[in-house]
Amino acid sequence: MSDYLLQMNGIVKTFGGVKALNGIDIKVRPGECVGLCGENGAGKSTLMKILSAVYPFGTWDGEILWDGQPLKAQSISETEAAGIVIIHQELTLVPDLSVAENIFMGHELTLPGGRMNYPAMIHRAEALMRELKVPDMNVSLPVSQYGGGYQQLVEIAKALNKQARLLILDEPSSALSRSEIEVLLDIIRDLKAKGVACVYISHKLDEVAAVCDTISVIRDGKHIATTAMADMDIAQIITQMVGREMSNLYPTEPHDVGEVIFEARHITCYDVDNPGRKRVDDISFSLKRGEILGIAGLVGAGRTELVTALFGAYPGRHEGEVWLDGQPIDTRTPLKAIRAGLCLVPEDRKRQGIIPDLGVGQNITLAVLENYSKLTRIDAEAELGCIDREISRLHLKTASPFLPITSLSGGNQQKAVLAKMLLAKPRVLILDEPTRGVDVGAKYEIYKLMGALAATGVSIIMVSSELAEVLGVSDRVLVIGEGQLRGDFINHELTQEQVLAAALSQPGSHNNNDRKSA
């Protein structure tokens, strides 16, 4: 009998004559966690769709062996029955159903006569959550009452209820806080100890290094290498992923920081559901010409609320003033903010940054469509010329500007959103989690673009939950905690520990910046 639970040998998948996968080999032992690494578009998702029978047997070439026997599944239900369960980046829970109902969805326990056996489902759901070290969860409550970290655990419980022997985790931590990520990694370690195998797909290579035993790298649809994690480091993984050495993960063009051009004065945001509660409490700061200002803080600190208020997109009541070039500007709506020289690339790319039903090119020109309108029609030729220039400038990978934007990888979708905002020629560009869900190669290009923009005098505000990223690209760092400004640092030998200490401190107790904020 084979030592391997899963063997995928020589997998080839073709779309329209183009090989998306070209001879991929993946092997997983019981109790082993394999990190599947590659840039966006490398073929990771296609490979997992083959394994889970989204692409059924017969639509691809090669072989899959499961417990040493050929697996020729025609549906997801067949692969799940075999013990292969995938947890997607976009969770599949139904918000209004209870935790227990979500865990048993499609596998409900029934009484004679067909009625639901709720007591049995609740008992089993509680046992599963205890197994995942969440003994106090009320499984009768709607799953919507729990945060992202708990919902991710409900998805894992749902998989275990299907008797999962191989768990595929696709970007499982993309919406989790640091503490929630640590809980997730501990649970994966526990599952490994019980013999459950895992395939872990993530752009967060520190997580991959922390939990995976083996790393398999694919690039451009080809298998590059499979190596024990103990025999390599993150820098080597990156080199294999992108095909070149990247000595500096945070490249920025040398840029001069000029005079103060932007000021946020006494910004206050009130909670949408509880108007008596302040999500942002009287925050003021300034920004210089060509400066990259990082905004750090814990999840829920109020960073996104602050920048969406500056852009006129905060859905609740908010107060304060925004000044540019020494004059107050009107940013009560996003359109007014854009016309004043302020642009935002939002945190939630899929819901706020793109229009899924439109093509790549149409999404790029949305913010400046009036520039290409002639009375009642659009100058399509001029618009297409602009689109082609932006696609080239940002190295956006697409076979055609007319393809749906949803056909692009996450990194290329983000580049399209950036192109849209850059066409508006911003004086101040706000980037909220600009590299979330983006592979290491696309991150590198985004950092280079930020530096190049700063070198031309564009001022940049970047919100990021990745402290290494904040420290890697910022000239100055603001720290927000519980809606208040906790620190204002010039980024000279600044450490992650100092930033975290400020985030957890009292307002105003940390500052190495002699420049006064307005």
Residue pairs with C-beta under 8 A, 6 or more apart in sequence:
1 67
1 68
2 65
2 67
2 68
3 29
4 27
4 28
4 29
4 65
4 68
5 28
5 29
5 30
5 66
5 67
5 165
5 166
5 197
6 26
6 27
6 28
6 51
6 64
6 65
6 66
6 84
6 166
6 197
7 25
7 26
7 27
7 63
7 64
7 65
8 24
8 25
8 26
8 27
8 47
8 50
8 51
8 62
8 63
8 64
9 25
9 62
9 63
9 64
9 65
10 23
10 24
10 25
10 61
10 62
10 63
11 21
11 23
11 24
11 25
11 26
11 47
11 50
11 60
11 61
11 62
11 64
12 19
12 21
12 22
12 23
12 24
12 60
12 61
12 62
13 19
13 20
13 21
13 43
13 46
13 47
13 50
13 55
13 59
13 60
13 61
14 20
19 221
20 43
20 46
20 221
21 43
21 46
21 47
21 50
21 60
21 221
22 221
22 222
23 62
23 222
23 223
24 43
24 47
24 62
24 218
24 221
24 222
24 223
25 223
25 226
26 34
26 36
26 47
26 199
26 216
26 223
26 226
27 34
27 226
28 34
28 166
28 197
28 199
29 197
30 165
30 195
30 196
30 197
31 192
31 193
31 194
31 195
31 196
31 197
32 192
32 197
32 198
32 213
32 214
33 188
33 192
33 197
33 198
33 199
33 200
33 211
33 212
33 213
33 214
34 197
34 198
34 199
34 200
34 212
34 213
34 214
34 215
34 216
35 200
35 201
35 202
35 208
35 209
35 211
35 212
35 214
35 215
35 216
35 229
36 44
36 47
36 48
36 199
36 200
36 201
36 216
36 218
37 44
37 201
37 205
37 208
37 215
37 216
37 217
37 218
37 237
37 240
37 241
38 44
38 217
38 218
38 219
38 241
38 439
39 219
39 241
39 242
39 409
39 411
39 439
39 440
39 441
39 442
40 409
40 410
40 411
40 412
40 438
40 439
40 442
41 397
41 409
41 411
41 412
42 218
42 219
42 220
42 221
42 241
42 439
43 218
43 220
43 221
44 201
44 218
45 170
46 55
46 221
47 218
48 86
48 168
48 170
48 199
48 201
49 55
50 60
50 64
51 64
51 79
51 84
51 86
51 168
52 76
52 79
52 84
52 86
52 168
53 73
53 74
53 75
53 76
53 78
53 79
54 76
56 73
56 74
56 75
57 64
57 71
57 72
57 73
57 74
58 72
58 74
63 70
64 70
64 71
64 72
65 71
66 82
66 84
71 79
71 82
73 79
73 82
79 85
80 162
82 165
83 162
83 163
83 164
83 165
83 166
84 164
84 165
84 166
84 168
85 159
85 162
85 164
85 166
85 167
85 168
86 168
86 170
87 152
87 155
87 156
87 159
87 167
87 168
87 169
87 170
87 172
88 170
89 170
89 171
89 172
89 174
89 437
91 151
91 152
91 155
92 155
93 102
93 143
93 151
93 154
93 155
94 101
94 102
94 105
94 143
95 142
95 143
95 144
96 142
96 144
97 105
97 142
97 143
98 139
98 140
98 141
98 142
98 143
99 125
99 129
99 137
99 138
99 139
99 140
99 141
99 142
99 143
99 146
99 154
100 118
100 121
100 122
100 124
100 125
100 139
100 140
101 121
102 143
102 154
102 158
103 121
103 124
103 125
103 128
103 139
103 154
103 157
103 158
103 161
104 121
104 124
104 125
104 161
105 158
107 161
107 162
108 116
108 117
108 121
109 116
109 117
109 120
109 121
109 124
110 116
110 117
111 117
122 139
122 140
124 161
125 139
125 157
126 135
126 137
126 139
128 157
128 160
128 161
129 135
129 137
129 139
129 153
129 157
131 157
131 160
132 153
132 156
132 157
132 160
132 187
133 183
133 186
133 187
133 190
134 150
134 153
137 146
137 150
143 151
143 154
146 154
147 180
148 175
148 176
148 180
149 176
149 177
149 179
149 180
149 183
149 184
152 172
152 173
152 175
152 176
152 180
152 184
153 183
153 184
153 187
156 167
156 187
159 167
160 196
164 196
165 195
165 196
165 197
166 196
166 197
166 198
166 199
167 191
167 196
167 197
167 198
167 199
168 198
168 199
168 201
169 188
169 198
169 199
169 200
169 201
169 202
170 201
171 201
171 202
171 203
171 437
172 184
172 200
172 202
173 180
173 181
173 184
173 202
173 204
173 207
174 436
174 437
176 184
177 298
177 299
177 465
178 465
181 207
185 207
185 210
185 211
188 198
188 200
188 211
189 211
191 198
192 198
192 213
200 207
200 208
200 211
200 212
202 208
203 437
203 438
203 439
203 440
203 443
205 234
205 237
205 238
205 440
206 234
208 215
208 229
208 237
209 229
209 233
209 234
209 237
212 229
213 228
213 229
214 226
214 227
214 228
214 229
215 225
215 226
215 227
215 228
215 229
215 232
215 237
216 223
216 225
216 226
217 223
217 224
217 225
217 226
217 237
217 240
217 241
218 224
219 240
219 241
219 242
219 243
224 240
224 241
225 240
227 236
235 246
238 246
238 249
238 440
239 245
239 246
241 439
241 440
241 441
242 440
242 441
242 444
246 440
246 444
249 440
249 443
249 444
249 447
249 472
250 447
250 469
250 472
250 473
251 444
251 447
251 448
251 451
252 292
252 447
252 448
252 450
252 451
252 454
252 473
253 448
253 451
253 452
253 454
253 455
254 451
254 455
255 290
255 292
255 451
255 454
255 455
256 290
256 455
257 288
257 289
257 290
257 291
257 475
258 288
258 289
258 290
258 291
258 457
259 288
259 289
260 286
260 287
260 288
260 289
260 518
261 287
261 288
261 289
261 324
261 325
261 427
261 428
261 459
262 286
262 287
262 322
262 323
262 324
262 427
262 428
262 459
263 284
263 285
263 286
263 287
263 321
263 322
263 323
263 324
263 517
263 518
264 283
264 284
264 285
264 286
264 306
264 310
264 320
264 321
264 322
264 323
264 518
265 284
265 320
265 321
265 322
265 323
265 518
266 282
266 283
266 284
266 319
266 320
266 321
267 280
267 282
267 283
267 284
267 306
267 309
267 310
267 318
267 319
267 320
268 278
268 280
268 281
268 282
268 283
268 318
268 319
268 320
269 278
269 279
269 280
269 302
269 305
269 306
269 309
269 314
269 316
269 317
269 318
269 483
270 276
270 277
270 278
270 279
270 316
270 317
270 318
271 277
271 278
271 279
271 316
272 315
272 316
275 316
275 317
278 483
279 302
279 305
279 316
279 483
280 302
280 305
280 306
280 309
280 318
280 483
281 302
281 482
281 483
281 484
282 484
283 302
283 306
283 320
283 480
283 483
283 484
283 485
284 485
284 517
284 518
285 293
285 478
285 485
285 488
285 517
285 518
286 515
286 516
286 517
286 518
287 293
287 428
287 459
287 461
288 459
289 457
289 459
290 454
290 455
290 456
290 457
290 458
290 459
291 454
291 459
291 460
291 475
291 476
292 450
292 451
292 454
292 459
292 460
292 462
292 473
292 474
292 475
292 476
293 459
293 460
293 461
293 462
293 474
293 475
293 476
293 477
293 478
294 462
294 463
294 464
294 469
294 470
294 471
294 473
294 474
294 476
294 477
294 478
294 491
295 303
295 306
295 307
295 461
295 462
295 463
295 464
295 470
295 477
295 478
295 479
295 480
296 303
296 464
296 467
296 470
296 477
296 478
296 479
296 480
296 499
296 503
297 303
297 479
297 480
297 481
297 486
297 503
298 481
298 503
298 504
299 465
301 480
301 481
301 482
301 483
301 503
302 480
302 482
302 483
302 484
303 432
303 463
303 480
304 347
304 432
304 463
305 314
305 483
306 480
307 344
307 430
307 432
307 461
307 463
308 314
308 344
308 346
308 432
309 318
309 320
310 322
310 331
310 337
310 342
310 344
310 430
310 461
311 331
311 334
311 337
311 342
311 343
311 344
311 430
312 331
312 332
312 333
312 334
312 336
312 337
313 334
313 344
313 346
313 352
321 328
322 328
322 329
322 331
322 342
323 329
323 518
324 340
324 341
324 342
324 427
324 428
329 337
329 340
329 341
329 342
330 336
330 340
331 337
331 340
331 342
334 344
337 343
337 344
338 367
338 424
338 426
341 425
341 426
341 427
341 428
342 426
342 427
342 428
342 430
343 367
343 421
343 422
343 424
343 426
343 428
343 429
343 430
344 421
344 430
344 432
345 353
345 414
345 417
345 418
345 421
345 429
345 430
345 431
345 432
345 434
346 352
346 353
346 417
346 432
347 432
347 433
347 436
347 463
349 410
349 413
349 414
349 417
349 436
349 437
350 356
350 413
353 413
353 414
353 417
354 363
354 405
354 406
354 413
354 416
354 417
355 362
355 363
355 366
355 405
356 404
356 405
356 406
357 404
358 366
358 404
358 405
359 401
359 402
359 403
359 404
359 405
360 387
360 391
360 396
360 398
360 400
360 401
360 402
360 403
360 404
360 405
360 408
360 416
361 383
361 384
361 387
361 401
361 402
363 405
363 416
363 417
363 420
364 386
364 387
364 390
364 391
364 401
364 416
364 419
364 420
364 423
365 372
365 383
365 386
365 387
365 420
365 423
366 420
367 420
367 421
367 423
367 424
368 423
368 424
369 378
369 383
372 378
372 379
372 380
372 382
372 383
372 386
373 379
384 401
386 423
387 401
388 401
390 396
390 419
390 422
390 423
391 398
391 401
391 419
393 419
394 415
394 418
394 419
394 445
394 449
395 415
395 445
396 408
396 412
396 415
396 416
396 419
397 408
397 409
397 412
398 407
398 408
398 412
405 413
405 416
406 413
408 416
409 439
409 442
410 437
410 438
410 439
410 442
411 438
411 439
411 441
411 442
411 443
412 442
414 434
414 435
414 437
414 438
414 442
414 446
415 442
415 445
415 446
418 434
418 446
418 449
421 429
422 429
422 453
426 458
427 458
427 459
428 458
428 459
428 460
428 461
429 453
429 458
429 459
429 460
429 461
430 460
430 461
430 462
430 463
431 450
431 460
431 461
431 462
431 463
432 463
433 463
433 464
433 465
434 446
434 450
434 462
434 464
435 442
435 443
435 446
435 464
435 466
435 469
436 465
438 446
443 469
447 472
447 473
450 460
450 462
450 473
451 473
453 460
454 460
462 470
462 473
462 474
464 470
467 496
467 499
467 500
468 496
470 477
470 499
471 477
471 491
471 494
471 495
471 496
471 499
474 491
475 490
475 491
476 488
476 489
476 490
476 491
476 513
477 487
477 488
477 489
477 491
477 494
477 499
478 485
478 487
478 488
478 489
479 485
479 486
479 487
479 488
479 489
479 499
479 502
479 503
479 510
480 486
480 503
481 502
481 503
481 504
481 505
481 507
484 507
485 507
485 508
485 517
486 502
486 503
486 505
486 506
486 507
486 508
486 509
486 510
487 499
487 502
487 503
487 505
487 509
487 510
487 511
488 510
488 511
488 512
488 513
488 517
489 498
489 499
489 502
489 510
489 511
489 512
489 513
490 512
490 513
492 512
494 512
498 510
501 510
502 509
502 510
